[in-house]
Amino acid sequence: MGREYEPTVGQWYEDLENEETFQVLKVDEDKETVEIQHLDGDIEEFDVDGWAELDLELTEEPEGWSGSKAEKDTEEDEDEDEDWEEDEDDDEDEDDDDDLDDDEEEREEY
């Protein structure tokens, strides 16, 4: 068995027994689980005992890696937040226009 490494989010590891490289996406200390993503995009979850049984070596991010699912989800969430804020600003502008129309109507009545 190889060295035992603590799972670290964002760190790359090589599973020597299965000759696979993966990145840790999430460590849930309450559930005692480690979520990883393989190079092919598959996501897998281990309990802490399963993690301890892995024969691991630390490694670098593979060349040509297009980004993890977690990174893409975060970017998408940020994009959605920005879109929502822009929509909210547009709604406020429309409300201001409605107020102006009401004022103009009141002036016309006199």
Contact map, one row per residue, 1 for C-alpha under 8 A:
11100000000000000000000000000000000000000000000000001110000000000000000000000000000000000000000000000000000000
11110000000000000000000000000000000000000000000000000111100000000000000000000000000000000000000000000000000000
11111000000000000000000000000000000000000000000000000011100000000000000000000000000000000000000000000000000000
01111100000000000000000000000000000000000000000000010111000000000000000000000000000000000000000000000000000000
00111110000000000000000000000000000000000000000000010001000000000000000000000000000000000000000000000000000000
00011111000000000000000000000000000000000000000000000000000000000000000000000000000000000000000000000000000000
00001111101000000000000100100000010000000000000000000000000000000000000000000000000000000000000000000000000000
00000111111000000000000100100000000000000000000000000000000000000000000000000000000000000000000000000000000000
00000011111000000000001111100000000000000000000000000000000000000000000000000000000000000000000000000000000000
00000001111100000000001110000000000000000000000000000000000000000000000000000000000000000000000000000000000000
00000011111110000000001100000000000000000000000000000000011100000000000000000000000000000000000000000000000000
00000000011111000000111100000000000000000000000000000000011110000000000000000000000000000000000000000000000000
00000000001111100000111000000000000000000000000000000001111100000000000000000000000000000000000000000000000000
00000000000111110011110000000000000000000000000000000001111000000000000000000000000000000000000000000000000000
00000000000011111111110000000000000000000000000000000111100000000000000000000000000000000000000000000000000000
00000000000001111111000000000000000000000000000000000011100000000000000000000000000000000000000000000000000000
00000000000000111110000000000000000000000000000000000110000000000000000000000000000000000000000000000000000000
00000000000000111111000000000000000000000000000000000000000000000000000000000000000000000000000000000000000000
00000000000001111111100000000000000000000000000000000000000000000000000000000000000000000000000000000000000000
00000000000001110111110000000000000001000000000000000000000000000000000000000000000000000000000000000000000000
00000000000111100011111000000000000001100000000000000000000000000000000000000000000000000000000000000000000000
00000000000111100001111100000000000111100000000000000000000000000000000000000000000000000000000000000000000000
00000000111110000000111110000000000111000000000000000000000000000001000000000000000000000000000000000000000000
00000011111100000000011111100000011110000000000000000000000000000000000000000000000000000000000000000000000000
00000000110000000000001111100000011110000000000000000000000000000001010000000000000000000000000000000000000000
00000000100000000000000111110000011100000000000000000000000000000000000000000000000000000000000000000000000000
00000011100000000000000111111001111000000000000000000000000000000000000000000000000000000000000000000000000000
00000000000000000000000001111111110000000000000000000000000000000000000000000000000000000000000000000000000000
00000000000000000000000000111111100000000000000000000000000000000000000000000000000000000000000000000000000000
00000000000000000000000000011111000000000000000000000000000000000000000000000000000000000000000000000000000000
00000000000000000000000000011111100000000000000000000000000000000000000000000000000000000000000000000000000000
00000000000000000000000000111111110000000000001100000000000000000000000000000000000000000000000000000000000000
00000000000000000000000000111011111000000000111100000000000000000000000000000000000000000000000000000000000000
00000010000000000000000111110001111100000000111100100000000000000000000000000000000000000000000000000000000000
00000000000000000000000111100000111110000011110000000000000000000000000000000000000000000000000000000000000000
00000000000000000000011111000000011111000011100000000000000000000000000000000000000000000000000000000000000000
00000000000000000000011110000000001111111111000000000000000000000001100000000000000000000000000000000000000000
00000000000000000001111000000000000111111111000000000000000000000000000000000000000000000000000000000000000000
00000000000000000000110000000000000011111100000000000000000000001000000000000000000000000000000000000000000000
00000000000000000000000000000000000011111100000000000000000000000000000000000000000000000000000000000000000000
00000000000000000000000000000000000011111110000000000000000000000001100000000000000000000000000000000000000000
00000000000000000000000000000000000011111111000000000000000000000000000000000000000000000000000000000000000000
00000000000000000000000000000000001111001111100000000000000000000000000000000000000000000000000000000000000000
00000000000000000000000000000000001111000111110000000000000000000000000000000000000000000000000000000000000000
00000000000000000000000000000000111100000011111000000000000000000000000000000000000000000000000000000000000000
00000000000000000000000000000000111000000001111111100000000000000000000000000000000000000000000000000000000000
00000000000000000000000000000001110000000000111111100000000000000000000000000000000000000000000000000000000000
00000000000000000000000000000001110000000000011111110000000000000000000000000000000000000000000000000000000000
00000000000000000000000000000000000000000000011111111000000000000000000000000000000000000000000000000000000000
00000000000000000000000000000000000000000000011111111100000000000000000000000000000000000000000000000000000000
00000000000000000000000000000000010000000000011111111100000000000000000000000000000000000000000000000000000000
00011000000000000000000000000000000000000000000111111100000000000000000000000000000000000000000000000000000000
10000000000000000000000000000000000000000000000011111110000000000000000000000000000000000000000000000000000000
11010000000000101000000000000000000000000000000001111111000000000000000000000000000000000000000000000000000000
11110000000000111000000000000000000000000000000000001111100000000000000000000000000000000000000000000000000000
01111000000011110000000000000000000000000000000000000111110000000000000000000000000000000000000000000000000000
01100000000011110000000000000000000000000000000000000011111000000000000000000000000000000000000000000000000000
00000000001111000000000000000000000000000000000000000001111100000000000000000000000000000000000000000000000000
00000000001111000000000000000000000000000000000000000000111110000000000000000000000000000000000000000000000000
00000000001110000000000000000000000000000000000000000000011111000000000000000000000000000000000000000000000000
00000000000100000000000000000000000000000000000000000000001111101000000000000000000000000000000000000000000000
00000000000000000000000000000000000000000000000000000000000111111000000000000000000000000000000000000000000000
00000000000000000000000000000000000000000000000000000000000011111000000000000000000000000000000000000000000000
00000000000000000000000000000000000000000000000000000000000001111100000000000000000000000000000000000000000000
00000000000000000000000000000000000000100000000000000000000011111110000000000000000000000000000000000000000000
00000000000000000000000000000000000000000000000000000000000000011111000000000000000000000000000000000000000000
00000000000000000000000000000000000000000000000000000000000000001111101100000000000000000000000000000000000000
00000000000000000000001010000000000010001000000000000000000000000111111100000000000000000000000000000000000000
00000000000000000000000000000000000010001000000000000000000000000011111110000000000000000000000000000000000000
00000000000000000000000010000000000000000000000000000000000000000001111111000000000000000000000000000000000000
00000000000000000000000000000000000000000000000000000000000000000011111111100000000000000000000000000000000000
00000000000000000000000000000000000000000000000000000000000000000011111111110000000000000000000000000000000000
00000000000000000000000000000000000000000000000000000000000000000000111111111000000000000000000000000000000000
00000000000000000000000000000000000000000000000000000000000000000000011111111100000000000000000000000000000000
00000000000000000000000000000000000000000000000000000000000000000000001111111110000000000000000000000000000000
00000000000000000000000000000000000000000000000000000000000000000000000111111111000000000000000000000000000000
00000000000000000000000000000000000000000000000000000000000000000000000011111111100000000000000000000000000000
00000000000000000000000000000000000000000000000000000000000000000000000001111111110000000000000000000000000000
00000000000000000000000000000000000000000000000000000000000000000000000000111111111000000000000000000000000000
00000000000000000000000000000000000000000000000000000000000000000000000000011111111100000000000000000000000000
00000000000000000000000000000000000000000000000000000000000000000000000000001111111110000000000000000000000000
00000000000000000000000000000000000000000000000000000000000000000000000000000111111111000000000000000000000000
00000000000000000000000000000000000000000000000000000000000000000000000000000011111111100000000000000000000000
00000000000000000000000000000000000000000000000000000000000000000000000000000001111111110000000000000000000000
00000000000000000000000000000000000000000000000000000000000000000000000000000000111111111000000000000000000000
00000000000000000000000000000000000000000000000000000000000000000000000000000000011111111100000000000000000000
00000000000000000000000000000000000000000000000000000000000000000000000000000000001111111110000000000000000000
00000000000000000000000000000000000000000000000000000000000000000000000000000000000111111111000000000000000000
00000000000000000000000000000000000000000000000000000000000000000000000000000000000011111111100000000000000000
00000000000000000000000000000000000000000000000000000000000000000000000000000000000001111111110000000000000000
00000000000000000000000000000000000000000000000000000000000000000000000000000000000000111111111000000000000000
00000000000000000000000000000000000000000000000000000000000000000000000000000000000000011111111100000000000000
00000000000000000000000000000000000000000000000000000000000000000000000000000000000000001111111110000000000000
00000000000000000000000000000000000000000000000000000000000000000000000000000000000000000111111111000000000000
00000000000000000000000000000000000000000000000000000000000000000000000000000000000000000011111111100000000000
00000000000000000000000000000000000000000000000000000000000000000000000000000000000000000001111111110000000000
00000000000000000000000000000000000000000000000000000000000000000000000000000000000000000000111111111000000000
00000000000000000000000000000000000000000000000000000000000000000000000000000000000000000000011111111100000000
00000000000000000000000000000000000000000000000000000000000000000000000000000000000000000000001111111110000000
00000000000000000000000000000000000000000000000000000000000000000000000000000000000000000000000111111111000000
00000000000000000000000000000000000000000000000000000000000000000000000000000000000000000000000011111111100000
00000000000000000000000000000000000000000000000000000000000000000000000000000000000000000000000001111111110000
00000000000000000000000000000000000000000000000000000000000000000000000000000000000000000000000000111111111000
00000000000000000000000000000000000000000000000000000000000000000000000000000000000000000000000000011111111100
00000000000000000000000000000000000000000000000000000000000000000000000000000000000000000000000000001111111110
00000000000000000000000000000000000000000000000000000000000000000000000000000000000000000000000000000111111111
00000000000000000000000000000000000000000000000000000000000000000000000000000000000000000000000000000011111111
00000000000000000000000000000000000000000000000000000000000000000000000000000000000000000000000000000001111111
00000000000000000000000000000000000000000000000000000000000000000000000000000000000000000000000000000000111111
00000000000000000000000000000000000000000000000000000000000000000000000000000000000000000000000000000000011111
